[in-house]
């Protein structure tokens, strides 16, 4: 009897294709279910995500590849909202397209999203961590500390910013949360620092169907020069859409809970043209259709630092100013110069994608305040955009540009 069972098992295994065997080992996707208000918050934040990316792209250096994490910034700002009052708070809500929403509703949304994203695919590693490091000479308001811990799982630490060990401790925390991909955000110890509010996220997943190593092809870089590079290639039946100026293909990871949207400008158009014309509704998977697609694309790996995010947010809303006098996370009044920055890492290859981000907001008191089925070919042989999303909510985790 055992021999018969073993024989039958062998027939089943060897009778399956490699793709079928891989599919049989995948966990079932667990979609994130948002209520009506949470769905509205999510839709508004998707608009903000591309607004933010557009600001970064417009100011990028020539010959520079970029990648940012909208969701990391959004969570950081969500935490910050709990420590603001007055115009600082109201104008930041406008920047986020969330005017009219209570801070508690936004907190619950982020808690729901983070809990859901970490459960939706057991084959994908996704983690999000938060921390608040504040000057030990100040006393944090209990309500602010409680919200950070309960809704964002944040670590709240009072520290001595005059001690170089504090810099090392914060950098070590960032390195641990990003699997060493972002090992440092602070270069020097600054006794004038009042706080660092930090979000760190890490993503690692394999493609639903791995790429194959392709042949060498000419890639036309941003400055018009061409170079022969190795391309990855694969074919499949995937979600797709197109407009006059661009085409979009959704490349799923593992069980389909996550996907990379490849956004390729058509002939005669450049990435900046696409960014101007792009509507977030065009990127909804529910608006796409399945078709056969052949994809050729380069593998890539790089680190990108976005320094003056505060300035970018102010470009979105000129009335937005983070006034330290309207910061209510401390029992004492505070003053100083506000900054927001983000450091990102991404690696895309035949296996899949690894990405990480650290977003940090700080207040430095050592300075004054500053203000139908068809056959489609996608040759990603010229600059293109991409976005890694959670598919049940279409939430962008990372958005990037590759052209150099």
C-alpha positions in Angstrom: 0.0 0.0 0.0 2.8 2.4 0.9 4.5 1.8 -2.5 1.2 2.6 -4.3 0.9 5.8 -2.4 4.5 6.8 -3.1 4.0 6.0 -6.8 0.8 8.2 -6.9 2.6 11.0 -5.1 5.4 10.8 -7.7 2.9 11.0 -10.5 1.3 14.1 -9.0 4.6 15.9 -8.4 6.3 15.1 -11.7 3.1 15.6 -13.6 3.1 19.3 -12.4 4.9 22.1 -14.1 7.4 24.1 -12.1 5.0 27.0 -12.0 2.2 24.8 -10.7 4.5 23.4 -8.0 5.5 26.9 -6.9 1.8 28.0 -6.9 0.8 25.0 -4.7 3.3 26.2 -2.0 2.1 29.8 -1.9 -0.1 31.0 0.9 -3.5 32.3 0.2 -3.8 36.1 0.0 -5.6 37.9 2.8 -7.0 41.1 1.4 -7.1 44.1 3.7 -10.7 45.1 4.3 -11.2 48.9 4.8 -14.5 50.5 5.9 -15.9 53.4 4.0 -14.0 56.1 5.8 -10.8 54.2 5.7 -11.2 53.6 2.0 -11.6 57.3 1.5 -8.5 58.1 3.5 -6.6 55.5 1.5 -7.8 57.0 -1.9 -6.7 60.5 -0.7 -3.3 59.3 0.4 -2.7 57.7 -3.0 -3.1 61.1 -4.5 -0.7 62.5 -2.0 1.8 59.7 -2.7 2.1 60.7 -6.4 2.1 64.4 -5.5 5.1 63.7 -3.2 6.9 61.7 -5.8 6.3 64.4 -8.4 7.9 67.0 -6.1 11.0 64.7 -5.6 11.2 64.0 -9.4 11.0 67.7 -10.3 14.0 68.5 -8.1 16.1 65.5 -8.9 19.7 65.9 -10.1 20.5 65.2 -13.8 21.6 61.6 -14.1 20.0 60.5 -10.8 17.7 57.5 -10.2 15.2 58.1 -7.4 13.0 56.0 -5.2 10.8 57.1 -2.3 8.4 55.4 0.2 5.2 57.3 0.4 3.7 55.1 3.0 6.8 55.6 5.3 6.4 59.3 5.0 2.7 59.1 5.5 3.0 57.1 8.8 5.7 59.5 10.0 3.4 62.5 9.3 0.5 60.6 10.9 2.4 60.3 14.1 3.5 63.9 13.9 -0.2 65.0 13.5 -0.8 63.8 17.1 1.8 66.3 18.3 0.4 69.4 16.5 -2.3 71.9 17.0 -3.6 75.0 15.2 -2.6 75.9 11.6 0.4 73.6 11.6 -2.0 70.7 12.0 -4.8 71.9 9.7 -2.4 72.8 6.9 -0.6 69.5 7.1 -4.0 67.7 6.8 -4.5 69.7 3.6 -1.1 68.6 2.3 -2.1 65.0 2.9 -5.6 65.6 1.3 -7.1 64.6 4.7 -8.8 67.8 5.8 -12.0 67.0 7.7 -10.7 63.8 9.2 -10.0 63.4 12.9 -6.5 62.4 13.9 -7.8 59.3 15.7 -9.4 58.2 12.4 -6.1 58.5 10.6 -4.3 56.6 13.4 -6.8 53.8 13.2 -6.3 53.7 9.4 -2.5 53.3 9.7 -2.9 50.6 12.4 -5.3 48.7 10.2 -3.0 49.0 7.2 0.2 47.9 9.0 -1.5 45.0 10.7 -3.0 43.9 7.3 0.1 44.4 5.2 2.1 42.2 7.5 -0.4 39.3 7.3 -1.4 39.3 3.6 1.4 37.2 2.3 3.5 34.8 4.4 6.1 34.5 1.6 6.8 38.2 1.6 8.7 39.9 4.4 7.2 43.3 5.3 7.9 45.1 8.5 7.2 48.6 9.8 8.7 50.0 13.0 8.4 53.4 14.6 10.3 55.2 17.3 10.4 58.6 19.1 13.7 59.7 20.6 13.5 62.9 22.6 15.7 65.1 24.7 15.8 63.9 28.3 15.5 67.5 29.5 11.9 67.6 28.2 8.8 65.8 29.4 6.6 64.2 26.8 2.8 64.6 27.1 1.3 61.3 28.2 -1.4 61.3 25.5 1.1 61.7 22.7 3.3 58.9 24.0 0.3 56.6 24.4 -1.0 57.2 20.9 2.5 56.4 19.4 2.7 53.2 21.4 -0.8 51.9 21.0 -1.5 52.9 17.3 1.9 52.8 15.8 3.7 50.3 18.1 6.4 53.0 18.6 9.3 52.8 21.0 9.5 56.0 23.0 13.0 56.8 24.5 14.3 59.8 26.4 18.0 60.3 25.5 21.0 62.6 25.9 21.7 64.1 22.5 25.0 65.4 23.8 26.2 61.8 24.2 27.7 60.2 21.0 26.2 56.9 22.1 22.8 58.2 21.3 23.7 58.7 17.7 25.0 55.1 17.6 21.9 53.8 19.2 19.5 55.5 16.8 21.6 54.4 13.8 21.7 50.8 15.2 17.9 50.8 15.5 17.5 52.0 11.8 20.0 49.3 10.7 18.2 46.5 12.5 14.7 47.6 11.2 16.0 47.6 7.6 18.1 44.5 7.7 21.3 46.6 7.5 20.2 48.2 4.2 20.0 51.7 5.8 22.7 51.6 8.5 23.0 55.3 9.3 20.8 58.4 9.3 22.7 60.5 11.8 26.3 61.6 11.2 27.1 63.8 14.2 25.9 64.2 17.8 24.0 67.4 18.3 23.2 68.6 21.8 20.6 71.0 20.4 18.3 68.2 19.1 14.9 68.0 20.7 13.6 64.9 19.0 13.7 62.4 16.1 10.4 60.8 15.1 11.3 57.8 12.9 9.5 55.3 10.7 11.4 52.4 9.1 10.0 49.9 6.7 11.5 46.8 5.0 10.1 44.8 2.0 11.5 41.6 0.5 9.6 39.4 -1.9 10.0 37.1 -4.9 8.3 37.4 -8.2 5.2 35.2 -8.8 7.2 34.0 -11.8 11.0 34.7 -11.8 12.6 36.6 -14.7 15.1 34.8 -17.0 18.4 36.3 -17.9 18.0 37.9 -21.3 20.3 39.1 -24.0 22.1 42.4 -24.2 20.1 45.3 -25.5 20.7 49.0 -26.0 19.3 51.1 -23.1 18.7 54.8 -23.9 19.6 56.8 -20.8 18.1 60.1 -19.6 20.7 62.2 -21.4 20.2 60.4 -24.7 23.3 58.2 -24.6 23.0 54.5 -25.3 24.7 51.6 -23.8 24.4 47.8 -24.2 23.2 46.2 -20.9 21.9 42.8 -19.9 18.1 42.6 -19.7 15.9 40.3 -17.6 12.9 38.9 -19.5 9.7 37.0 -18.9 6.2 36.6 -20.4 2.8 36.1 -18.8 -0.9 37.0 -18.7 -0.9 40.1 -16.5 -3.0 43.1 -15.7 -2.3 45.9 -18.1 -3.6 49.3 -19.3 -2.4 52.1 -21.6 -3.0 55.7 -22.5 -1.7 57.8 -25.4 1.6 58.6 -23.5 2.3 55.5 -21.5 1.5 51.8 -20.7 1.2 50.1 -17.3 1.8 46.5 -16.4 1.3 44.9 -13.0 4.0 42.4 -12.2 2.9 40.3 -9.2 5.0 38.9 -6.4 4.4 35.5 -4.8 0.6 35.1 -4.1 -0.4 38.4 -5.8 -0.7 40.4 -2.6 2.0 42.7 -3.7 2.9 43.9 -7.2 5.2 46.2 -9.1 3.6 48.5 -11.5 5.9 49.2 -14.5 5.0 52.5 -16.1 6.7 52.9 -19.5 6.5 56.1 -21.5 5.6 55.5 -25.1 7.7 56.7 -28.0 7.8 60.5 -28.2 7.1 60.9 -24.5 9.4 61.1 -21.4 8.9 60.3 -17.8 8.1 63.9 -16.9 5.3 63.9 -19.5 3.8 60.8 -17.9 4.0 62.3 -14.4 2.1 65.4 -15.5 -0.6 63.3 -17.3 -0.8 60.4 -14.8 -4.1 60.0 -12.9 -4.0 57.7 -9.8 -7.3 56.1 -11.1 -5.2 54.8 -14.1 -3.1 52.8 -11.6 -6.1 51.0 -9.9 -5.8 47.3 -10.7 -9.7 47.2 -11.0 -9.3 49.5 -14.0 -6.9 47.2 -15.8 -7.5 44.1 -17.9 -5.6 40.8 -18.4 -3.5 40.4 -21.5 -0.4 38.6 -22.7 2.7 40.6 -22.1 6.4 40.1 -22.8 8.6 42.2 -20.5 12.3 43.1 -20.9 13.8 45.2 -18.2 17.1 45.9 -16.5 18.0 44.8 -13.0 19.1 47.6 -10.7 20.2 48.5 -7.2 20.7 51.9 -5.7 20.3 54.1 -2.6 18.4 57.4 -2.7 18.3 60.2 -0.1 15.5 62.8 -0.1 16.7 65.6 2.1 14.4 68.5 2.1 11.0 66.8 2.3 9.7 69.6 4.5 10.3 72.0 1.6 8.6 69.7 -0.9 5.5 69.5 1.4 5.4 73.3 1.6 5.5 73.4 -2.3 2.3 71.4 -2.2 0.6 73.9 0.2 2.3 77.3 0.6 0.3 77.9 3.8 1.8 74.9 5.5 4.4 75.8 8.1 5.4 73.6 11.0 5.4 76.1 13.8 7.3 74.8 16.9 4.9 76.9 19.0 2.1 74.6 17.8 3.9 71.4 18.7 2.2 69.9 21.7 4.1 66.7 22.3 6.0 68.2 25.2 4.8 69.8 28.4 7.3 72.6 27.8 7.2 75.0 24.9 9.8 74.3 22.2 11.5 76.2 19.4 13.9 75.4 16.6 14.3 74.3 13.0 12.1 71.5 11.6 13.4 69.1 9.1 12.0 65.9 7.4 14.2 63.5 5.4 14.0 60.0 4.0 16.7 57.5 3.0 15.7 54.6 0.6 17.3 51.4 -0.7 16.0 49.2 -3.6 17.3 46.1 -5.4 15.4 44.5 -8.3 16.7 41.4 -10.0 15.5 38.0 -11.5 14.5 36.7 -8.0 12.4 39.6 -6.8 12.7 42.9 -5.0 14.2 44.1 -1.7 13.5 47.6 -0.6 13.8 49.7 2.6 13.1 53.2 3.8 13.7 55.3 6.9 11.7 58.6 7.3 12.7 60.9 10.1 11.3 64.2 11.3 13.4 66.3 13.7 13.4 69.5 15.6 16.8 71.2 16.2 16.8 73.9 18.8 20.3 75.1 17.9 18.8 77.1 14.9 15.8 79.3 14.5 12.6 78.1 12.7 12.9 77.7 8.9 10.3 77.8 6.6 -9.9 43.1 -25.1 -6.9 40.4 -25.1 -3.9 41.6 -27.1 -0.3 40.9 -27.4 1.9 43.5 -25.8 5.6 44.0 -25.7 7.2 46.2 -23.0 10.8 46.9 -23.7 12.0 48.9 -20.7 14.9 50.1 -22.7 14.5 53.8 -21.9 13.7 55.7 -18.6 10.6 54.4 -16.8 8.7 54.7 -13.6 7.7 52.0 -11.2 5.6 51.5 -8.0 5.5 48.7 -5.5 1.9 48.4 -4.2 -0.2 46.3 -1.9 -2.8 45.0 -4.3 -6.1 44.8 -2.3 -5.9 48.5 -1.4 -3.6 49.7 -4.3 -1.4 51.4 -1.6 2.0 52.5 -2.9 4.8 51.3 -0.7 7.6 52.6 -3.0 7.6 54.8 -6.1 10.7 55.1 -8.2 12.3 56.3 -11.4 15.0 54.5 -13.4 16.8 56.2 -16.2 20.5 56.3 -15.5 
